[in-house]
Structures are given as C-alpha cells and as structure tokens.
Amino acid sequence: MDRRKFLRRAGLAVGAGVLLPQLGAPRTSAPLSVALSSATLSIDPDQLFKNGEFKQADRGYAYLLRKEPGNAHAVAQRGRIALLSNKFDDAERFLAKAIELAPGDNFSKRQLAECFVRQDKVARAVPLLRGTGDPSDAAFATQYASVSGTPYELRGAQKTRVPFVCVDPLPCVKGAVNGGEQKNFLIDTGATLAFSREMAERAGLRAVSTSTSHPAGQTLTTYHGVMESFRLGDIVLRNVPVVWYDLRMPDLPDGSQPSGVIGTTLLYHFLATMDYAKQALVLRRKTGTQVRDLQAEARRTGADRLPLWLAGDHVPCTLGSLNDYGPRVASLDTGGMGMGIMTTEENAKRAGIEIDYEHPTTGGGMTSYPITPARISLGRKVGRNIPGVVGGWPWLELFGFETIANFTHEFFKSYAITFDYADMNFYIASR
C-alpha cells in the first residue's frame, strides 16, 4: 500500500459517493507462515502481524531470526513493523538487510523508499523507486529527483492556528500556493497532498512526470510536480512535492469547489490537531518544547492518549472498539462524509451491530449497507448511535493487517484529535 498506487481503488469515502486519493495494494510475495515452538511458546508471527499485534509479531520474527539469520521475510517484516511506528533507524536497518538477502523484493524497496520520504530524505528514495521497474514508482522517483533545496522546509512560527472555513462536508481551511491568493483546501487524513488541475495551472506548477490509475473503472492521469511554497496560517512549507488531477471534489457549503486536499503526507510534518469542536487546524512543529506543551494541554483537557501507527504512507491507525468488541487496530481516515464508522459485515456481526440490508448503496464497485452502532469508542471517548456503513473494505489487502473499523468524520465532530508524529501518539479530547 502506498501513494504510488493511490486511486487504483475507490476511496474509503465511497459510501458518500466521493473519490479522494487513496491506496492500492502492495505486491508482496506469498505469505510465509512459520510456527515457532519451544517448551512454552507456540507463535505464528505472520498471524500476529495480520491480527495487528505488532509487538508480539516483532518478538516472533526476532525469535525466528535467532534460528535463521538469513530469513529475508522475517527481516523484512521487522522493518515493516518498525516503519509503522516511525522507528526509522530500525526500519532502515532491517529493510536494507531484507533487500540484500532478496534483491528482487520490490515491496521492501518501496518500504525503504517510504522510510526515507517520511524523513524528507527524498533523494535516497529515488534509486529504490527506479529499481522496482514500476511506471508509477518511476513517476514518483522523477518527482523526488526534481526537488531542489530542503524538502518540506519549514519557515515561520513554531505553532499556528488555522480556522476552519467549514466543518461539513469535511473540514476545510485556507492556504496559499506559491505566494498566491488564499484558496480553500479540504483536510482528509486518508488522502495525500493533492490539488485540482485548475489550482495547479493557476499556481504555475509544472508536471515533471505523470502516472496512470484506474479508479472505479475510469482512467485517471496524475501529474507530479514540486511547488515552491505552501502557506498555512503563520507557517510556510517550501519545496513541497504535490500531485494534481482532474477529479471532482465535494462542493463546499457556498457551492464552490475546493482547490485541493491536505492529507497526511503534509500533516505528518507536524503535531497536527484537527479541533472539530472549536473549528480549527492547529499545527505545531515537532520540537521538544512543542511536544511538552502538547502533553501538558492533553493533561489539562483530559485527553486520552493512544498509540499511533502510520500504515503505508498516509493512513493513521490507533486502537478502537465497536460496542464491547475490541480494542483492536482501527484506521483514522477522516474523509468519510456523512458517516462516523466504516467496518466489515464480519466485524459488525462480532460486535452485535444490526445491519440494514434493506437500504444498500453502491459506489466505486462496492455495495455497502447502513449501520448505527449503539456505541463506538477510541479510548474513553464514546460515540453513540452514530451513522456508518458496512462493506467489503479491502483493508487487509491494503494494510497487510486486519482492522476493526475506520473511525471517521461524524464521530470526531465533538472532539479535538491530535496526531503526534514526533512520539507517535494519538490524542482525543472532548471540547
């Protein structure tokens, strides 16, 4: 799963009839299940990983590698698990070793490239992406090779507050591209940083490469480029990779079209708070001072602190529950308009949630059915009778591990949610 394959499938917001940048499936080798046993231990680390039990899976792979140091799959999986938590040194070490052991492992090449991209070391990702032989990877390689100066260089304030233009259909803020006038941009943690073609042309962006995908049976051309600057409040980001395409986005309340989407690939450069209740995006730099201030604020507001993982390159995950089922790994794609929870039929039945089979909806090649769970929760923060849908969501295929659900827009409206990409914590606070 990575943005080099985004829009191959309909987005997670398909239940609301909108396509936003989403993910495609990784091409991994066939799963390798290895049973480990000792006098008291019997573990399948692949199954543990699939279940979202990442620490236990990592211990299992480590145990296996003590017996088989040259097991490329186990080494690659340890790198994959490290990358989920932004443990970059470990991820680089394991993934580089995995590629050394299995030079044809293109998935590990993409994972190692992603490890560098998240650290803004995009030049180191270029040869890895060119080495997969995939045209989409090559398009991103060309884009990253075109970045001059420091990627995502931050200038301006240590912290900024950007008011929401609106909360529905999704939160929206104003930003300025290349010093131009401010335009409206949706915020969606299940998206990358992407503009409309009109916005790109107005800002004078130049495509250095293109890639092609086929969402919901359509052919979509994505243009890859680098913008000189992007201003959000009192912070300016410079030398920013961005994509754009012809794809209609949801109308804003005044009937206008957004100029693009601010997604996780931008947000993970900050301690990013989406304060739905007070209607603002708050961006803090990832410094020790800002982390301490965030932690103090979390204590004052009674925020719950939960683990944060980053799946693929742009889908945050934490732990969530449906009724009394859970906690298990849950994704946090905020772009599901008009709904608060998305899950599978199997998970809904496990949680005792009634499924309304009388009112199906179809979009993006998938049929979904309404649900209204009595209770969904992240930590101690609970949503009651919040609308959602069940469907054949391809999360296992996309992420490589199972999730209990995706928590999204309607659930978050009473809360302020913070993605701490410095210490990899997720905070959720009532307002």
C-alpha positions, 0 to 999 in steps of 0.5 A, a space after each residue: 500500500 502506498 501513494 504510488 498506487 493511490 486511486 487504483 481503488 475507490 476511496 474509503 469515502 465511497 459510501 458518500 459517493 466521493 473519490 479522494 486519493 487513496 491506496 492500492 495494494 502492495 505486491 508482496 510475495 506469498 505469505 510465509 507462515 512459520 510456527 515457532 515452538 519451544 517448551 512454552 511458546 507456540 507463535 505464528 508471527 505472520 498471524 500476529 502481524 495480520 491480527 495487528 499485534 505488532 509487538 508480539 509479531 516483532 518478538 516472533 520474527 526476532 525469535 525466528 531470526 535467532 534460528 535463521 539469520 538469513 530469513 529475508 521475510 522475517 527481516 523484512 517484516 521487522 522493518 515493516 513493523 518498525 516503519 509503522 511506528 516511525 522507528 526509522 533507524 530500525 526500519 532502515 536497518 532491517 529493510 536494507 538487510 531484507 533487500 540484500 538477502 532478496 534483491 528482487 523484493 520490490 515491496 521492501 524497496 518501496 518500504 525503504 523508499 517510504 522510510 526515507 520520504 517520511 524523513 524528507 530524505 527524498 533523494 535516497 528514495 529515488 534509486 529504490 523507486 527506479 529499481 522496482 521497474 514500476 511506471 508509477 514508482 518511476 513517476 514518483 522517483 522523477 518527482 523526488 529527483 526534481 526537488 531542489 533545496 530542503 524538502 518540506 522546509 519549514 519557515 515561520 512560527 513554531 505553532 499556528 492556528 488555522 480556522 476552519 472555513 467549514 466543518 461539513 462536508 469535511 473540514 476545510 481551511 485556507 492556504 496559499 500556493 506559491 505566494 498566491 491568493 488564499 484558496 480553500 483546501 479540504 483536510 482528509 487524513 486518508 488522502 495525500 497532498 493533492 490539488 485540482 488541475 485548475 489550482 495547479 495551472 493557476 499556481 504555475 506548477 509544472 508536471 515533471 512526470 505523470 502516472 496512470 490509475 484506474 479508479 472505479 473503472 475510469 482512467 485517471 492521469 496524475 501529474 507530479 510536480 514540486 511547488 515552491 511554497 505552501 502557506 498555512 496560517 503563520 507557517 510556510 512549507 517550501 519545496 513541497 512535492 504535490 500531485 494534481 488531477 482532474 477529479 471532482 471534489 465535494 462542493 463546499 457549503 457556498 457551492 464552490 469547489 475546493 482547490 485541493 486536499 491536505 492529507 497526511 503526507 503534509 500533516 505528518 510534518 507536524 503535531 497536527 490537531 484537527 479541533 472539530 469542536 472549536 473549528 480549527 487546524 492547529 499545527 505545531 512543529 515537532 520540537 521538544 518544547 512543542 511536544 511538552 506543551 502538547 502533553 501538558 494541554 492533553 493533561 489539562 483537557 483530559 485527553 486520552 492518549 493512544 498509540 499511533 501507527 502510520 500504515 503505508 504512507 498516509 493512513 493513521 491507525 490507533 486502537 478502537 472498539 465497536 460496542 464491547 468488541 475490541 480494542 483492536 487496530 482501527 484506521 483514522 481516515 477522516 474523509 468519510 462524509 456523512 458517516 462516523 464508522 466504516 467496518 466489515 459485515 464480519 466485524 459488525 456481526 462480532 460486535 452485535 451491530 444490526 445491519 440494514 440490508 434493506 437500504 444498500 448503496 453502491 459506489 466505486 464497485 462496492 455495495 455497502 449497507 447502513 449501520 448505527 452502532 449503539 456505541 463506538 469508542 477510541 479510548 474513553 471517548 464514546 460515540 453513540 448511535 452514530 451513522 456508518 456503513 458496512 462493506 467489503 473494505 479491502 483493508 487487509 489487502 491494503 494494510 497487510 493487517 486486519 482492522 476493526 473499523 475506520 473511525 471517521 468524520 461524524 464521530 470526531 465532530 465533538 472532539 479535538 484529535 491530535 496526531 503526534 508524529 514526533 512520539 507517535 501518539 494519538 490524542 482525543 479530547 472532548 471540547 
